[in-house]
Amino acid sequence: MTHLKTKTGKFPIGFRRGGWAWQSDLAIAIEWASNHGFGVIDLGRNASEVKPVIKAGLRVGSVDLLEWQGLISADKAKRADAVARNAEFIKVGGAQNYFAVMLPEDPTKPRSENFTYMVDGLNALAPTLEAAGGRLVIEGWPGPGALCCTPETYRATFRECPSMAIGINYDPSHLLRMGIDPIRFLNEFASRVGHVHGKDTEIVLDDVYEYGVELPAAFKPNPAFGSAAWRYTIPGHGGSNWLAICKILADQGYTGAISIELEDRDYHGSDEAQQRGLIEGAQFLATC
């Protein structure tokens, strides 16, 4: 079967392998991907899975970096150990992109303080990435104390960590939920994008009025994969302009993939629903 690609840029379309039962066996996940037009799979931390994916004629979108929070520890010895462990993982990993979120070991510390630890850790890891032809792709999930999720913090990171081996896993869904224009962000940082997640966010404006964006609602329960005024969706069901995203990436010379990260309450609850969500998301991206 021909692999699905975006209309603009011809970017191969894949998915981030989740913890679902039907994907727990890599061989089954590879077979399903191949049978449904997916040319890319994002893996977890098991570097031994890279070769089977490539052997099957598919592409590895990213592999999760082995150790995240240790890179951002106030303890210099812990940082050094995390750098060493990650370096060994990268040397045998065989991937191009290594995915991580910049979550500090202690999120209660001032972000400016944790930032200095992160810079030290990333600069120590960069030579190994460069030597291996690899790249760290940082996703901007705004988790506890996250240090790379806004233009301010990405810009500061690239100023202090100039190596092009330190890059971005672009995911417009996180930008939208924070009120950050994902198109403006991409126009500024496209040259640093090494991987893209196909995930979107629906913002419910009436709920923004009702609940705001700073605090959880007092009485309304949060939806799965969301909060009072927003929820994650598959591409095409949220507020991102994927045609514009693909055009900016193509103009920048992006040669990577777009991997759907399925976090959508409308496509969960069964294997069939999850598979349908991935297929519908991919079909939409193929029109962009």
N, C-alpha and C positions, 0 to 999 in steps of 0.2 A: 504493500500500500504506500502511496506517495505521502510523504510527511507534510503536515500542514505548516504553512508559513504565512506571515502577514503580507497583505497586498502591497503595502508601502515598506520598502526596506528588505523585504523577503527574509524576515527574521524567523528562524525556526521556533515552533511553539511546543512547549513541554509542560511539565508540572512538578511541583515540589512534593516529593514522596512523604506522605504523612504517616501517622501511627495507626492507620486503619488496618483491620485484620486482612482485608483482601490485598493489601500491599506488603504484608509482612514477609512474604516469600518474594525475593527479588526476581526470580525467574518468572513468576506469575505477573508481577508488575511490568516487567520488560515485555512479556507477550501481549498483555493488554494494551500497553502503550503502542507497540508496533501495529496491532490490529486496528487501532483507532486513530492513526495518523499522527501520533505524538513522536517527535524526533529527539526529545530532550527529557532527561530525568534529573532532578536535583536530589542528591543523596544526603544522608546524615553523616555521622562521624566515622563510618566504616570504610577506610580507604581500600579495603580488599574488594569493594563492590565496583570500583571504577572500571577495572578491566573487563568484567562481564558486560557492563553497559556498552562500552566501546566495541567489544567483540560482536555484540548483537546489532551493530550498525547505528546505534543511537549516540547521542552526545551527552556528556555530563555537564549540566548547567552550573552546579556548584556542589562543594562538599563543605559541611560545617567544620569550622575551625575547632580543634580539639578542646582548647581551654580559653574561655572568654574572660571571666571575672578575675582570674589570677593576673592577667595582664594589667589590671587596674587595681592593684593592691598597694596599700601604704607600706607594706613590708617589702623592702628591696629584694630580699632573698626569695620571697614568693614570686615576685615579678620575674626574677631571673629564672626561676624554675619553670614558670609558665612559658616564658620565651623558649627555653630549651626543649620542653615537651612539644610545643607547637612546631618548632623548627624540625624536630625529628619526624613529626607527623607529615609536614609539608614535603620533606625530602623523599618520603616513600609514597606520598599521596597520589601523584600522577594527575592531579586536576589543575585546571587553570585558575578557577575561582574558589576562594575559601571564604565562606559566609560567617558573619558574626554580628552581634549587636553589642555596642559598647556599654555594657552594664558593669558598674564598679562593684568591687567586693563589698564595700560599705557605702550604700547609697545615702546614709545619713550625713556623711561628710559633705562639706561645701562642694558644689560641682566644679568650682575653679580649682580646688585642691585636687580632686580626683582627676581633673583634666591633666595636671602635670604628671601624674602617675601613668595615665594612658599614653601620653606623648612619649614618655620614656620607654614603655613597653613596645609601642608600635615601631619606634625608630630602631629598637634593638632587633625586632623581627624582620624589618624590611629587607636587609641584605640576603636573608635566606629566601624570601619570596622572589627577589630579583634573580638570584642564582638559579632557582628552580623554574623560572619563567612563569611564576604564579602571581596571584594578586589577591589581596584581602578586599572583599566587597562588604562594606558596612551598611547594614540596614538601619533605617531611622525609626525603629519601633520606640515610641516614647515610654519605655518601661521605667522602673524605679531608678532614678538618678542617671538615666541614659545621657550619654555625652555627645553623641553624634546623631541628631535627629532634626535639627533646624538649620537654616542657612547660617546663622551665627556660629553654631558649633562645628558644622562641616567646614566652613571657611577657615575657622581658627585651626582646625585639625590639619588641613592641607597646608596652611602657612607654616605650622610647626613640624609637620611630617611631609616634606616635599616629594618623597619618593613616589613615582607613579605606580608603584606596587601597592599603594594604599588607595583604595577606590570606594565606589558606592554600589550598593545593591539598591537600585531605584525602585521604590514602591509608592506609587501615588496615593494609596489608601491612607497611609499614616500621615502624609502631608495634609490631605483633605480634612481629616478628623481634628488636626491641630489648627486649621484655619489658614494654612500656608498654600499659596497658589502652586500647584504641581507643575504647571507649564513654565511659569517664571523660574521656578527652582531648576527645572531641567535646562532651560536656556542658559542659566548661569553655570551649572555643574556638569553638563553633558559630557565634557571631555574626561571626566573622572568615572563615568558609569561603566562598570564592568559586567553587570548582570541586571536583569529586570524581573520583577515579580508582577505577574498579571493578577492584580487584586484591586478592587475598587471600594469606594465608600459612598453610601447613600446618606446625605444630610437631610434631616426632616426639619424644615425651617420653623414650622409651628412649634415643634418640640424644642428648638433652640430658644424660641421666645419663652416657652413655658418653663424650661429647666436650666437654660444657660449652658455653658460649656465647662465651667470651673468645678462644680460640685455634682455628686450623684443626686439623682432625684430622691426626694424623701419618701415617696409612696409608690412610684412606678418601678417595677423590677426591670433590671437591664435585660435586653434581648441577648440571645446567644450571639457571640462575636460582635458585641457592640456596647453602646451605652445609651443613656436616655434619649439623646438627640441624633445618634448616628449608628450605623451598623456596617460591617464589612460585607461586600458582595463580590460576585464574579464580575469580570470585565463586561461592560455593557449595561449593568444594572445600577451603576453608581454615577458619580458626577465627573469622572475623568474623561477628557477628550483624547481617546486613544489614537485617532487618526493624526492629531497634532503631535502626540507623543512619538509615534512612529516616524513622522516626518522630521522632527528635530533629531532623533537618533540617526536616521538615515543621512541627513545633511552633515552630521558630525562624524560620520564614518563608522558608526557602531557596527560591530560584526558579531555580537553575541546573540543570545536567545531571550525569549520571554516565557517564563515558567509560571503557570497558574498556581497560586497558593490558595487552596480552597478553604476559606473560612466564611461560609455563607449559610445562615440558618435555614434557608430555603432548599439547600442541597445537602442535608445531613439527615441522619437517622437510619440510613440503610446503605448497603453497598451500591444499590441501583441509583439512589439519589446522588451519592457522591460522584459516581461515574457520569451521571447525566450532567452534573454541574461542571465537571471538567470538560466534557464534550461541548456543551453549549458555550462555555467561556472561550474554548479554542475556536469554535465556529465563528463567534463574533470577532475575535482578533484577526481571523483570516480575511475578514472583509475590510480591515482598516489599512 
